[in-house]
Amino acid sequence: MMQEIDYESALARVGGDRELLAELAAMFEEEYPSLLDGVRTGLRSASGTSVNAAAHQLKGLLAQFGADHARDAAYRVETAGREGELKEAAEAFAELERLMERLQPELRAMISAA
């Protein structure tokens, strides 16, 4: 039972193609750590622009998988970064990291389900 990813919604987005969904999940699994690092680096260097850019990309990718909780957290990070509210961005990012940890096993299950 997936809690963070809406598997049926994600599957519908790729026309029911389980192999394609598994490939997209594998690419996302490879890519998202560097996006998280991008947010981390932006927070450390107080660059709202960097925080905004990395969170924006992450938000879009999470939406593909119907990962609404994580997508919402990424949106809050993105918005706070854009507005230069780095304390708020850091708080939302802490939640996003927790959600990504919960999402990780679900990504793996998606990848192996193909």
Secondary structure, DSSP 8 states (H G I E B T S, - for coil): --SSS-HHHHHHHTTT-HHHHHHHHHHHHHHHHHHHHHHHHHHHTT-HHHHHHHHHHHHHHHHHTT-HHHHHHHHHHHHHHHTT-HHHHHHHHHHHHHHHHHHHHHHHHHHHT-
